[in-house]
C-alpha cells in the first residue's frame, strides 16, 4: 500500500468543528488521507469518530470555517467520490446478492431489467476483486464476511460509476466493519481492502481495535474528546502508542496472571458433552479460574457455552456444578440460572439484553423478585440499584432510564456484566466478551472479570481473540472439528502459542 501526499490528498480536512447546543463534538479537527493509503481512525466511544463520518456522509453540516476537499476539489462538488460501508452494512437479507449489489441502479426508474446482463456484470465485479460469490444467492444465506464483501463491492461500484464527477479513484469509508466477524472473516475482509487499494482507491478504516488498525493501515489518526490526539505511521508505532493517544495516558497491559489451581475434581465438571459437531467434550473448572475455549471457525468451541446455559437443544452430556448434577439433554435456561449459571452471548442486543428496555430494566431482570411490592414493582428501588451498579461498573452515562441500545457497545457490555455479576454466579459463560468494545472499556471489563474470579466465580470464555485469551485465562482449550485437541496452561498461554496450536491442530487432524 503505497501512500504519497505529493498528489492532492484523497481527503483533506482542516479546521473542522461541530457543536450540538453548547457542546463541541469536534473541535478544530485536521487530517489528510493520501492517495492509495489506508488511513485508520480510532478513538473511544464519544471521541467524535461517528460525528466526523456523518459530516463526510452529508448527514451533519460542520461549523463555518471548515475546509474539506476530495482529490483536490471542494467537498460540495466532489462528495460523490466517497462511498460508505457502515457496521450494519445497509443490505437487505431477503433479497438476492445481485439485487443488493445493484439496488441503487434499480431505484433509478428503469422499466425493464436485463437480468442476464446484470448477472454477468455482478460476476465480473466479484471476479475483479478475486471473490467467488453467487449473484443469485439470497444475501441472508451468506456468511457475515461475505455480506460485508458484497457491501464493499457495491460501494466501489458506486464510486466507479461516478468517477467522471470527482476525479481520482475514489475514497471508501469502512465504518467499524469487523466487530461481528470471526477472525478468519476479518482476514478475508482485509484481503479485499488491499485489493481495493491496488486498484487505485483510498480507504478510511474506522475501528476501536488497535491490532486491526496496525494490521491494515499505513497511518492512523486518533480522536480524543473531539480533538485530534495525534497521527501515527503504523509501521513505526507500537500498540501502546495508540492506546496512550486513545485514553490520554500510558496504560499498563492488563494481565490477570496465571494462577496454579489444585489438581483433581473442580467445582465445575463437564463430561460427555455433545451436540452438532461437538463430540464427547469433557473438562473441569475450579472456583476462581478463568478457562478459555478457542479454535478455528467451525471447530465447535463457541457452541459449548450455549449448551451449558441450557440454550441449545439436542445436546447431550452431564454438568456437575458445586455438587449438583445437571443433565444437558434436558437442561433449560431457567434451571441453569437457578443453579448459579450466567450466560452473556456475543450478540449483546439480540440475545444478551433488550435494547428497547431501560438500563434499569435490563440490569434488574435476573433479580426482579427483589423489587416486587404486592402486585407492583418498586421502580424507584430498581433505578437506585441500577445507578449503584452503574457507578460500580463505570457505566457512562450512568442514567438508569436510558434505553440500553442508546449506550455504546462497551457500556452495554458493562451493564450486562453488572446484571449477572450481582448474583455472584458459580459459573459465568462469556462469548467474545470484548467484541465491539473500545480499548478503554475493555480494560474496565477485564477488571470486572478479575474481581469476579477473585470472589470465587468460575469463568468460561469462548473467543477467537487470542490476545484477549492470553490476558484473561489461566488455561486455554484448543478445539478442532468438535474435539479438544490441546490444553495450554501457565506460561504456554500466549497469543502466538494459541494461534500456532489452532492451526497446527487443524493440520494434524486432517493428516489423521
C-alpha positions as CSV (number, residue, x, y, z in Angstrom):
1,X,0.0,0.0,0.0
2,X,1.9,2.9,-1.3
3,X,0.9,6.3,0.2
4,X,2.1,9.6,-1.0
5,X,1.0,13.2,-0.3
6,X,2.7,14.6,-3.4
7,X,-0.6,14.3,-5.4
8,X,-3.7,16.1,-4.0
9,X,-4.9,14.2,-0.9
10,X,-7.8,11.8,-1.4
11,X,-9.3,13.7,1.6
12,X,-8.1,16.9,3.2
13,X,-9.8,18.2,6.4
14,X,-8.7,21.4,8.1
15,X,-10.3,23.4,11.0
16,X,-13.4,21.2,11.2
17,X,-15.6,21.7,14.2
18,X,-19.1,20.6,15.1
19,X,-21.3,21.8,18.0
20,X,-24.5,20.3,19.4
21,X,-26.0,23.0,21.5
22,X,-23.2,24.4,23.6
23,X,-21.1,21.3,23.5
24,X,-18.4,20.5,20.9
25,X,-18.5,17.1,19.4
26,X,-15.5,18.0,17.2
27,X,-13.1,20.9,17.6
28,X,-10.6,22.1,15.0
29,X,-10.0,18.7,13.5
30,X,-7.5,18.4,10.7
31,X,-6.3,15.3,8.9
32,X,-5.2,14.2,5.4
33,X,-5.7,10.8,3.6
34,X,-3.1,10.2,0.9
35,X,-3.9,8.6,-2.5
36,X,-3.6,4.9,-2.2
37,X,-3.5,4.9,1.6
38,X,-5.5,3.0,4.1
39,X,-5.9,5.6,6.9
40,X,-7.1,4.5,10.3
41,X,-9.5,6.5,12.5
42,X,-9.6,5.5,16.2
43,X,-10.9,6.7,19.5
44,X,-13.1,5.8,22.4
45,X,-16.9,6.0,22.1
46,X,-17.8,9.6,22.2
47,X,-14.4,10.7,20.8
48,X,-16.0,12.2,17.7
49,X,-15.4,9.4,15.1
50,X,-19.1,9.0,14.3
51,X,-19.7,12.8,14.0
52,X,-16.8,13.1,11.6
53,X,-18.1,10.2,9.4
54,X,-21.6,11.7,9.4
55,X,-20.2,15.0,8.2
56,X,-18.4,13.3,5.4
57,X,-21.6,11.5,4.5
58,X,-23.6,14.8,4.4
59,X,-25.7,13.9,7.4
60,X,-24.3,16.8,9.6
61,X,-23.0,20.1,8.4
62,X,-19.8,21.4,10.0
63,X,-19.4,24.8,11.7
64,X,-18.5,27.6,9.3
65,X,-14.8,27.9,8.5
66,X,-14.0,24.2,7.9
67,X,-12.1,23.4,4.7
68,X,-12.7,19.9,3.2
69,X,-11.6,18.7,-0.2
70,X,-11.7,15.4,-2.0
71,X,-8.9,14.8,-4.5
72,X,-8.2,18.5,-4.5
73,X,-11.7,19.5,-5.3
74,X,-14.1,21.3,-3.0
75,X,-16.2,18.9,-0.8
76,X,-19.5,20.1,-2.1
77,X,-18.5,19.3,-5.7
78,X,-16.6,16.1,-5.0
79,X,-18.6,14.4,-2.2
80,X,-19.8,11.8,-4.8
81,X,-16.3,10.4,-4.8
82,X,-16.8,9.0,-1.3
83,X,-18.7,5.7,-0.6
84,X,-19.5,4.3,2.8
85,X,-19.9,0.8,4.3
86,X,-21.3,1.1,7.8
87,X,-21.3,-1.5,10.6
88,X,-24.9,-2.5,9.8
89,X,-23.9,-2.8,6.1
90,X,-27.1,-1.3,4.7
91,X,-28.1,-4.6,2.9
92,X,-31.4,-6.4,2.7
93,X,-31.0,-10.1,3.7
94,X,-34.2,-11.3,2.0
95,X,-33.1,-10.0,-1.4
96,X,-30.5,-11.7,-3.7
97,X,-26.9,-10.7,-3.8
98,X,-27.5,-9.2,-7.2
99,X,-30.4,-7.2,-6.1
100,X,-28.4,-5.8,-3.2
101,X,-25.4,-5.1,-5.4
102,X,-27.5,-3.2,-7.9
103,X,-30.1,-1.7,-5.6
104,X,-29.3,1.9,-6.3
105,X,-29.2,1.3,-10.1
106,X,-32.6,-0.4,-10.0
107,X,-34.0,2.5,-8.0
108,X,-33.3,4.8,-11.0
109,X,-36.7,4.2,-12.5
110,X,-35.9,1.5,-15.1
111,X,-38.9,0.0,-16.8
112,X,-37.1,-3.2,-17.9
113,X,-34.1,-5.0,-16.3
114,X,-31.8,-7.2,-18.4
115,X,-31.2,-9.8,-15.7
116,X,-28.7,-11.8,-17.9
117,X,-26.6,-8.7,-18.3
118,X,-26.9,-7.8,-14.6
119,X,-25.8,-11.3,-13.6
120,X,-22.8,-11.0,-15.9
121,X,-21.9,-7.6,-14.6
122,X,-22.1,-8.8,-10.9
123,X,-20.0,-11.9,-11.6
124,X,-17.4,-9.6,-13.3
125,X,-17.4,-7.2,-10.4
126,X,-16.7,-10.1,-7.9
127,X,-14.1,-11.6,-10.2
128,X,-12.4,-8.2,-10.3
129,X,-11.7,-8.5,-6.6
130,X,-11.0,-12.2,-6.7
131,X,-14.2,-13.2,-5.0
132,X,-16.4,-16.2,-5.6
133,X,-19.9,-15.2,-4.6
134,X,-23.1,-16.4,-6.4
135,X,-25.0,-13.3,-7.6
136,X,-28.3,-15.2,-7.4
137,X,-27.9,-16.4,-3.8
138,X,-30.1,-15.0,-1.1
139,X,-27.9,-12.5,0.8
140,X,-29.1,-13.6,4.2
141,X,-27.8,-17.1,3.5
142,X,-24.2,-15.9,3.1
143,X,-21.7,-15.8,5.9
144,X,-21.4,-12.4,7.6
145,X,-18.0,-11.7,6.0
146,X,-19.4,-12.4,2.5
147,X,-22.2,-10.0,3.2
148,X,-19.6,-7.4,4.2
149,X,-17.8,-8.1,1.0
150,X,-20.9,-7.6,-1.1
151,X,-21.4,-4.2,0.6
152,X,-17.8,-3.2,-0.2
153,X,-18.0,-4.2,-3.8
154,X,-21.3,-2.3,-4.1
155,X,-19.6,0.8,-2.6
156,X,-16.7,0.5,-5.1
157,X,-19.1,0.1,-8.0
158,X,-20.9,3.3,-7.0
159,X,-17.5,5.1,-6.9
160,X,-16.5,3.8,-10.3
161,X,-19.8,4.8,-11.8
162,X,-19.2,8.4,-10.6
163,X,-15.5,8.8,-11.3
164,X,-16.0,11.3,-14.1
165,X,-17.7,13.6,-11.5
166,X,-14.9,13.8,-8.9
167,X,-11.6,12.6,-10.5
168,X,-9.2,10.4,-8.6
169,X,-10.0,6.8,-7.9
170,X,-12.5,7.1,-5.0
171,X,-12.5,7.1,-1.2
172,X,-14.0,4.2,0.6
173,X,-15.0,4.7,4.3
174,X,-15.3,1.5,6.3
175,X,-17.1,2.4,9.5
176,X,-16.5,-0.4,12.1
177,X,-17.0,-3.3,9.6
178,X,-15.4,-6.0,11.7
179,X,-16.8,-6.3,15.3
180,X,-19.2,-9.1,14.4
181,X,-16.9,-11.0,12.1
182,X,-14.8,-14.1,13.1
183,X,-11.0,-13.7,12.9
184,X,-10.8,-15.6,9.6
185,X,-13.5,-13.3,8.2
186,X,-11.5,-10.3,9.2
187,X,-8.5,-11.6,7.3
188,X,-10.7,-12.2,4.2
189,X,-12.1,-8.6,4.5
190,X,-8.6,-7.2,4.8
191,X,-7.5,-9.0,1.6
192,X,-10.4,-7.3,-0.2
193,X,-9.4,-3.9,1.2
194,X,-5.8,-4.5,-0.1
195,X,-7.3,-5.3,-3.5
196,X,-9.4,-2.2,-3.5
197,X,-6.3,-0.1,-2.8
198,X,-4.3,-1.8,-5.5
199,X,-6.9,-0.8,-7.9
200,X,-6.4,2.9,-7.0
201,X,-8.8,3.7,-4.2
202,X,-8.0,5.2,-0.8
203,X,-9.6,3.9,2.4
204,X,-10.6,5.3,5.8
205,X,-10.8,2.4,8.2
206,X,-12.7,3.3,11.4
207,X,-12.2,1.0,14.3
208,X,-11.8,0.5,18.0
209,X,-9.4,-2.4,17.5
210,X,-5.7,-1.3,17.7
211,X,-4.5,-4.7,16.4
212,X,-6.7,-4.4,13.3
213,X,-5.6,-0.9,12.7
214,X,-1.9,-1.9,12.9
215,X,-2.5,-4.8,10.5
216,X,-4.3,-2.9,7.7
217,X,-3.4,0.8,7.8
218,X,-0.5,2.9,6.6
219,X,-1.2,5.7,9.1
220,X,-3.8,6.3,11.7
221,X,-5.4,9.4,13.4
222,X,-6.7,9.2,16.9
223,X,-9.5,11.4,18.2
224,X,-10.0,12.1,21.9
225,X,-12.7,14.3,23.3
226,X,-13.5,15.6,19.8
227,X,-9.9,16.7,19.0
228,X,-7.0,15.1,17.1
229,X,-4.8,13.5,19.7
230,X,-2.2,12.5,17.1
231,X,-1.5,10.7,13.8
232,X,1.0,7.8,13.8
233,X,2.8,6.0,11.0
234,X,1.5,2.5,11.7
235,X,4.7,0.6,10.8
236,X,6.7,2.8,13.2
237,X,4.3,2.6,16.1
238,X,3.6,0.1,19.0
239,X,0.2,-0.8,20.3
240,X,0.9,1.1,23.5
241,X,1.5,4.3,21.5
242,X,-2.1,4.1,20.1
243,X,-3.6,3.2,23.5
244,X,-1.9,6.2,25.1
245,X,-3.3,8.5,22.5
246,X,-6.8,7.0,22.8
247,X,-7.1,7.1,26.6
248,X,-4.8,10.0,27.3
249,X,-2.2,8.2,29.4
250,X,0.1,5.2,29.3
251,X,-2.0,2.1,30.2
252,X,-0.3,-1.0,31.5
253,X,-1.1,-4.1,29.6
254,X,-3.8,-5.9,31.6
255,X,-2.9,-9.4,32.7
256,X,-4.7,-11.5,35.3
257,X,-1.7,-13.7,35.9
258,X,-1.9,-17.4,35.7
259,X,-2.8,-19.0,39.0
260,X,-1.9,-22.5,39.9
261,X,-5.1,-24.4,40.5
262,X,-5.4,-27.5,42.7
263,X,-5.3,-30.8,40.8
264,X,-8.3,-33.1,40.8
265,X,-12.0,-32.5,40.8
266,X,-13.1,-28.9,40.2
267,X,-16.2,-27.0,41.2
268,X,-17.5,-27.4,37.6
269,X,-17.1,-30.7,35.7
270,X,-18.3,-31.3,32.2
271,X,-18.4,-34.8,30.7
272,X,-19.8,-36.4,27.5
273,X,-20.9,-33.0,26.1
274,X,-22.1,-33.3,22.6
275,X,-24.3,-31.6,20.0
276,X,-23.8,-30.5,16.4
277,X,-20.1,-31.0,15.6
278,X,-19.2,-31.5,19.3
279,X,-18.2,-35.0,20.4
280,X,-17.6,-36.2,23.9
281,X,-16.3,-33.0,25.4
282,X,-15.0,-33.1,29.0
283,X,-13.2,-30.7,31.2
284,X,-13.1,-29.3,34.8
285,X,-13.1,-25.8,36.0
286,X,-12.1,-24.6,39.5
287,X,-13.6,-21.9,41.7
288,X,-12.0,-18.6,40.6
289,X,-10.4,-20.0,37.5
290,X,-10.7,-18.4,34.0
291,X,-10.7,-21.1,31.3
292,X,-10.6,-20.2,27.6
293,X,-12.1,-22.1,24.7
294,X,-11.0,-21.4,21.1
295,X,-10.3,-22.8,17.7
296,X,-10.8,-22.1,14.1
297,X,-14.2,-21.3,12.8
298,X,-16.4,-24.5,12.6
299,X,-14.4,-26.3,15.3
300,X,-17.4,-26.1,17.7
301,X,-15.8,-24.3,20.7
302,X,-18.4,-21.5,20.5
303,X,-21.3,-23.9,20.9
304,X,-20.2,-25.2,24.3
305,X,-21.4,-22.1,26.2
306,X,-25.0,-22.2,24.9
307,X,-25.2,-25.9,25.8
308,X,-24.1,-25.3,29.3
309,X,-26.6,-22.5,29.6
310,X,-29.5,-24.7,28.5
311,X,-29.9,-22.6,25.4
312,X,-29.0,-25.2,22.8
313,X,-31.5,-28.1,22.1
314,X,-30.5,-31.6,21.1
315,X,-27.4,-31.7,23.3
316,X,-26.0,-34.5,25.4
317,X,-23.8,-34.9,28.4
318,X,-23.6,-34.0,32.1
319,X,-22.6,-30.9,34.1
320,X,-21.8,-31.1,37.7
321,X,-21.7,-27.6,39.4
322,X,-20.8,-27.4,43.1
323,X,-22.0,-30.9,43.8
324,X,-25.2,-30.7,41.7
325,X,-25.6,-32.9,38.6
326,X,-27.5,-31.4,35.6
327,X,-28.5,-33.4,32.5
328,X,-27.5,-31.3,29.5
329,X,-30.1,-33.1,27.3
330,X,-32.9,-31.6,29.4
331,X,-31.3,-28.5,30.8
332,X,-33.4,-25.3,30.4
333,X,-32.1,-21.7,30.8
334,X,-34.2,-21.1,34.0
335,X,-32.8,-24.2,35.6
336,X,-29.3,-23.2,34.7
337,X,-29.8,-19.8,36.2
338,X,-31.2,-21.3,39.4
339,X,-28.0,-23.3,39.7
340,X,-25.8,-20.3,39.5
341,X,-25.0,-20.2,35.8
342,X,-24.9,-16.9,33.9
343,X,-24.5,-16.6,30.2
344,X,-23.6,-13.5,28.2
345,X,-23.8,-14.2,24.4
346,X,-21.7,-12.4,21.8
347,X,-24.8,-10.7,20.4
348,X,-25.4,-8.2,23.2
349,X,-28.7,-6.6,22.0
350,X,-30.0,-9.6,20.0
351,X,-29.5,-12.2,22.7
352,X,-27.9,-10.7,25.8
353,X,-30.1,-7.8,26.6
354,X,-33.2,-5.9,25.5
355,X,-32.2,-2.8,23.6
356,X,-35.6,-1.1,23.8
357,X,-35.8,-1.5,27.6
358,X,-34.1,0.8,30.0
359,X,-30.8,0.2,31.6
360,X,-32.6,-0.3,35.0
361,X,-35.0,-2.9,33.5
362,X,-32.1,-4.8,31.9
363,X,-29.9,-4.8,35.0
364,X,-32.6,-6.0,37.3
365,X,-34.2,-8.7,35.1
366,X,-32.4,-11.6,36.8
367,X,-33.3,-10.4,40.3
368,X,-36.8,-8.9,39.6
369,X,-38.4,-10.6,42.6
370,X,-36.3,-8.4,44.9
371,X,-38.4,-5.5,43.7
372,X,-41.9,-7.0,44.0
373,X,-44.3,-4.9,46.1
374,X,-47.5,-6.9,46.3
375,X,-48.7,-6.8,42.6
376,X,-46.4,-3.9,41.6
377,X,-42.7,-3.3,41.0
378,X,-40.7,-0.8,43.1
379,X,-39.4,1.3,40.1
380,X,-37.6,3.7,42.4
381,X,-35.6,0.9,44.0
382,X,-34.9,-0.6,40.6
383,X,-33.4,2.7,39.4
384,X,-31.4,3.1,42.6
385,X,-29.9,-0.4,42.2
386,X,-29.1,0.3,38.5
387,X,-27.5,3.6,39.4
388,X,-25.4,2.0,42.1
389,X,-24.2,-0.8,39.8
390,X,-23.6,1.7,37.0
391,X,-21.3,3.6,39.3
392,X,-19.5,0.4,40.4
393,X,-19.0,-0.7,36.8
394,X,-18.2,2.8,35.4
395,X,-21.2,2.8,33.0
396,X,-21.3,6.1,31.1
397,X,-23.6,7.9,31.0
398,X,-24.9,6.4,34.3
399,X,-28.6,7.1,33.6
400,X,-30.9,4.2,34.5
401,X,-33.8,5.4,32.4
402,X,-31.9,5.4,29.1
403,X,-32.7,2.6,26.7
404,X,-29.9,0.0,26.7
405,X,-29.5,0.5,22.9
406,X,-28.6,4.2,23.5
407,X,-25.3,3.2,25.2
408,X,-22.0,2.5,23.4
409,X,-21.0,-1.2,22.9
410,X,-18.6,-1.1,25.8
411,X,-21.1,0.4,28.2
412,X,-23.8,-2.1,27.1
413,X,-21.3,-4.8,28.0
414,X,-20.7,-3.3,31.4
415,X,-24.4,-3.1,32.1
416,X,-24.9,-6.8,31.1
417,X,-21.9,-7.9,33.2
418,X,-23.4,-6.0,36.2
419,X,-26.7,-7.7,35.5
420,X,-25.2,-11.1,36.1
421,X,-22.3,-10.5,38.5
422,X,-24.7,-9.0,41.1
423,X,-25.9,-12.6,41.5
424,X,-22.4,-13.8,42.3
425,X,-22.7,-16.7,39.8
426,X,-20.9,-20.0,40.3
427,X,-20.2,-20.2,36.6
428,X,-20.0,-17.2,34.2
429,X,-20.2,-18.1,30.5
430,X,-18.8,-15.3,28.2
431,X,-18.9,-15.4,24.4
432,X,-16.5,-12.9,22.8
433,X,-16.7,-10.6,25.9
434,X,-14.9,-7.6,24.3
435,X,-16.3,-7.8,20.8
436,X,-17.1,-4.3,19.7
437,X,-15.7,-2.8,22.9
438,X,-13.2,0.1,22.7
439,X,-9.8,-0.1,24.4
440,X,-10.7,2.0,27.5
441,X,-13.9,0.0,28.2
442,X,-12.0,-3.3,27.5
443,X,-9.7,-2.6,30.5
444,X,-12.7,-2.0,32.7
445,X,-14.4,-5.2,31.5
446,X,-11.2,-7.2,32.3
447,X,-11.0,-5.6,35.8
448,X,-14.6,-6.6,36.5
449,X,-13.8,-10.2,35.4
450,X,-10.7,-10.3,37.6
451,X,-12.8,-9.2,40.6
452,X,-15.4,-11.8,39.9
453,X,-12.7,-14.5,39.7
454,X,-11.2,-13.4,43.0
455,X,-14.6,-13.6,44.6
456,X,-14.9,-17.3,43.6
457,X,-16.8,-17.3,40.2
458,X,-15.5,-19.8,37.7
459,X,-15.4,-18.1,34.3
460,X,-15.5,-19.8,30.9
461,X,-14.5,-17.6,27.9
462,X,-15.1,-18.5,24.3
463,X,-13.2,-16.3,21.9
464,X,-11.2,-16.0,18.7
465,X,-9.3,-13.1,20.1
466,X,-6.0,-14.8,21.1
467,X,-4.5,-11.8,22.8
468,X,-7.7,-11.5,24.9
469,X,-7.4,-15.1,25.9
470,X,-3.7,-14.6,26.9
471,X,-4.6,-11.6,29.1
472,X,-7.6,-13.3,30.8
473,X,-7.1,-17.0,31.0
474,X,-5.3,-19.5,33.4
475,X,-5.8,-22.3,30.8
476,X,-7.0,-22.5,27.2
477,X,-8.5,-25.5,25.4
478,X,-8.0,-25.7,21.7
479,X,-10.8,-27.2,19.7
480,X,-10.6,-28.9,16.3
481,X,-13.5,-30.5,14.5
482,X,-15.7,-30.9,17.5
483,X,-13.0,-32.2,19.9
484,X,-10.5,-30.8,22.4
485,X,-7.1,-31.3,20.7
486,X,-4.8,-29.4,23.1
487,X,-4.7,-27.8,26.5
488,X,-2.4,-24.8,27.2
489,X,-1.7,-23.7,30.8
490,X,0.6,-21.4,32.7
491,X,3.4,-19.8,30.6
492,X,2.1,-21.6,27.5
493,X,-0.9,-19.3,27.4
494,X,0.4,-16.7,24.9
495,X,-1.2,-15.2,21.8
496,X,1.4,-16.7,19.5
497,X,1.2,-20.2,21.1
498,X,-2.6,-20.2,20.9
499,X,-2.6,-19.3,17.2
500,X,0.1,-21.9,16.5
501,X,-1.9,-24.6,18.2
502,X,-5.1,-23.7,16.5
503,X,-3.6,-24.1,13.0
504,X,-1.3,-26.9,13.9
505,X,-4.1,-28.9,15.4
506,X,-6.1,-28.5,12.2
507,X,-3.2,-29.8,10.1
508,X,-2.8,-32.8,12.4
509,X,-6.5,-33.6,12.3
510,X,-6.6,-33.5,8.5
511,X,-3.4,-35.7,8.3
512,X,-5.1,-38.3,10.5
